[in-house]
Amino acid sequence: MNIAYFRKSNYSLQETVENVTRKAQSQGWKMLGSVDLPDQMGKMVLICRPEWVKTVLKENQELLGFLPCSISVFEKEGKVLVGTGQPALIKALTQNQPITELASQAEVQLKDLIHEAAGVGELKPASLKLYSTHSCPYCKMEKNWLDKNKVDFELVYVDQNQREAEAIVAKTGQMGVPVTEILYDDGEPEYIIGFDQPRLAHVLGVN
């Protein structure tokens, strides 16, 4: 599983930091301040949504530290990068519906903020692979949903393919299915744990 999401910015370091702050404020984020990174590499802009904190405190306070409430902007190898931790980590740690819904919402909103701050568009999916078993009901639901929306995908039954089963566990740390592997046009993969219809719909641009 990718534990963070970073994009190359089309702006300078200072412009990107300013974009993050301005865009976050315009989108209603609570601004908590900023922290300078070591060796003048960049800044960490601290933002959050109070309703997310309230939900996590109510449902499972142990997950509070996994809320991605910061956007990091730094320069590395001549490139300005902007990004944050993946809210999908929370979904991998709990089956609590309010928190998993929150994580899906956070993922969409944070990526939109990062894209606007960096002056880049949404990554385009190049291919999709669904890891399933024959007996998994949620896998069947996702397969039917993908078929209904005319999405091309490769279906891999891990209960019949030990090599693929070991490979996806190594990549994600997850023993369960479904797991959806999306390969983007920049060559980077994303792994969606469970049948996360809102996230899939957002990535694939379907209803």
matplotlib code that plots the C-alpha trace (Angstrom):
import matplotlib.pyplot as plt

x = [0.0, 1.2, 1.4, 1.7, 0.6, 3.0, 3.0, 5.6, 4.6, 4.7, 5.5, 8.4, 8.7, 7.4, 4.6, 3.5, 3.4, 1.4, -1.0, -1.5, -2.4, -4.7, -6.5, -7.0, -8.5, -10.8, -12.0, -12.9, -10.0, -9.0, -5.5, -3.3, 0.0, 3.2, 6.5, 9.8, 11.4, 15.2, 17.9, 15.4, 14.0, 10.5, 7.4, 4.8, 1.4, -0.9, -4.5, -7.5, -11.3, -12.8, -15.6, -13.0, -11.4, -14.8, -15.8, -12.5, -12.7, -16.2, -15.7, -12.1, -9.6, -6.7, -6.8, -6.5, -2.8, -3.5, -5.6, -3.6, -3.7, -0.6, 0.6, 4.3, 6.0, 9.8, 12.5, 14.3, 16.6, 15.6, 11.9, 9.3, 7.0, 3.8, 1.8, 0.5, -0.2, -2.8, -6.1, -6.5, -4.2, -7.2, -9.4, -6.9, -7.0, -10.7, -14.1, -15.9, -18.2, -18.2, -14.4, -14.0, -16.5, -14.5, -11.2, -12.7, -13.9, -10.5, -8.7, -10.7, -10.5, -6.8, -5.8, -7.9, -6.1, -2.7, -3.5, -4.7, -1.6, 0.8, -1.0, -1.5, -4.4, -5.8, -3.7, -5.3, -5.7, -3.9, -4.9, -6.9, -6.5, -9.0, -7.7, -10.5, -11.5, -14.4, -16.2, -15.8, -19.2, -17.6, -15.4, -18.5, -20.1, -17.1, -16.8, -20.5, -20.1, -17.0, -18.9, -22.0, -19.8, -18.0, -14.6, -11.8, -10.0, -8.1, -9.6, -7.1, -8.4, -5.8, -7.3, -6.1, -2.8, -0.4, 2.2, -0.2, -1.6, 1.9, 2.7, -0.3, 0.2, 3.8, 2.7, -0.2, 0.3, -3.3, -4.5, -8.1, -9.8, -10.9, -7.8, -7.9, -4.5, -4.7, -1.7, -1.6, -0.2, 2.9, 3.7, 2.8, 0.3, -2.4, -4.0, -7.6, -8.5, -12.0, -14.9, -14.5, -17.1, -16.7, -13.0, -13.2, -15.9, -13.7, -10.6, -12.4, -14.7, -18.0, -21.1]
y = [0.0, 3.5, 5.2, 8.7, 10.7, 13.2, 15.1, 17.2, 20.9, 23.2, 26.1, 27.2, 26.0, 29.3, 29.5, 26.0, 26.7, 29.8, 27.9, 25.2, 27.8, 29.9, 26.9, 25.2, 28.4, 28.9, 25.3, 25.7, 23.8, 24.8, 26.3, 25.2, 26.8, 25.6, 24.0, 24.5, 21.3, 20.7, 22.3, 24.7, 21.9, 23.2, 23.5, 21.4, 23.2, 21.9, 21.7, 19.7, 19.5, 19.6, 17.3, 14.6, 14.9, 14.7, 11.6, 9.7, 10.7, 9.4, 6.2, 5.1, 7.6, 5.3, 6.2, 9.9, 9.9, 8.5, 11.5, 13.2, 16.8, 18.2, 18.9, 18.7, 20.9, 20.3, 20.3, 17.1, 16.5, 19.8, 19.0, 20.6, 17.9, 18.4, 15.7, 14.0, 10.6, 8.3, 8.3, 4.7, 3.7, 4.3, 2.0, -0.7, -0.5, -0.5, -1.7, 1.1, 2.6, 6.3, 6.3, 4.5, 6.9, 9.8, 8.3, 8.1, 11.7, 12.8, 11.1, 12.9, 16.3, 16.1, 15.0, 17.8, 20.3, 18.9, 19.0, 22.6, 23.7, 21.9, 23.0, 19.5, 17.3, 14.1, 11.0, 8.9, 5.2, 3.1, -0.4, -2.0, -5.4, -6.9, -9.5, -11.8, -15.2, -17.3, -17.1, -13.4, -11.6, -8.1, -9.2, -10.2, -6.9, -5.0, -7.2, -6.6, -2.8, -2.7, -4.6, -2.4, 0.7, -0.9, -0.7, -2.9, -4.9, -8.0, -10.4, -12.5, -15.3, -15.5, -18.8, -20.3, -18.4, -18.7, -16.5, -13.6, -14.1, -13.7, -10.8, -8.7, -9.4, -8.3, -5.1, -4.2, -6.1, -7.2, -10.8, -10.1, -9.3, -7.5, -5.5, -3.3, -2.4, 0.7, 1.5, 5.2, 6.8, 8.0, 4.4, 4.6, 2.0, 2.6, -0.2, 0.2, -2.1, -3.5, -2.5, 1.2, 2.3, 6.1, 6.0, 3.8, 6.0, 9.1, 7.5, 6.0, 8.9, 6.9, 7.2]
z = [0.0, -0.8, 2.6, 1.2, -1.9, -3.5, -6.7, -8.5, -8.3, -11.3, -9.0, -6.9, -3.3, -1.9, -4.4, -3.6, 0.1, -0.5, -2.8, -0.1, 2.5, 0.2, -1.3, 2.1, 3.6, 0.6, 0.9, 4.6, 6.2, 9.8, 9.6, 12.6, 11.5, 9.8, 10.7, 8.9, 7.7, 8.5, 6.4, 4.8, 2.7, 2.9, 5.1, 6.7, 6.6, 9.4, 8.5, 9.5, 9.6, 13.1, 12.2, 11.3, 14.7, 16.4, 14.5, 15.3, 18.9, 19.1, 17.2, 18.0, 19.5, 18.9, 15.2, 15.9, 15.1, 11.6, 10.5, 7.7, 9.1, 7.4, 3.8, 3.3, 0.6, 0.1, -2.6, -3.5, -6.4, -8.0, -7.8, -5.6, -4.1, -2.3, -0.5, 2.6, 4.2, 2.7, 4.6, 3.2, 6.1, 8.5, 6.4, 6.6, 10.4, 11.1, 9.8, 11.5, 8.9, 10.0, 10.0, 6.7, 5.1, 6.6, 5.2, 1.7, 1.9, 3.3, 0.4, -2.2, -0.6, 0.2, -3.3, -4.8, -2.5, -3.5, -7.2, -7.1, -5.0, -7.4, -10.6, -11.8, -12.9, -11.5, -12.4, -15.1, -14.5, -17.2, -16.0, -13.1, -11.5, -9.0, -6.6, -5.5, -4.3, -5.6, -2.2, -1.4, -1.6, -1.7, -4.5, -6.5, -5.7, -7.0, -10.1, -10.9, -10.3, -12.6, -15.3, -14.9, -15.4, -18.4, -16.7, -18.3, -15.6, -15.0, -12.5, -10.4, -8.1, -5.4, -4.1, -7.3, -7.8, -4.9, -6.6, -7.1, -3.5, -2.1, -4.3, -3.3, 0.4, 0.0, -1.7, 0.7, 3.9, 3.6, 3.8, 2.8, -0.5, -2.5, -3.2, -6.3, -8.0, -10.1, -12.3, -13.3, -16.4, -14.5, -13.7, -10.0, -8.5, -5.9, -3.9, -2.7, 0.2, 0.2, -2.1, -1.7, -4.2, -3.6, -4.1, -7.2, -8.7, -8.1, -9.6, -12.6, -13.2, -13.0, -10.9]

ax = plt.figure().add_subplot(projection="3d")
ax.plot(x, y, z, "-o")
ax.set_aspect("equal")
plt.show()
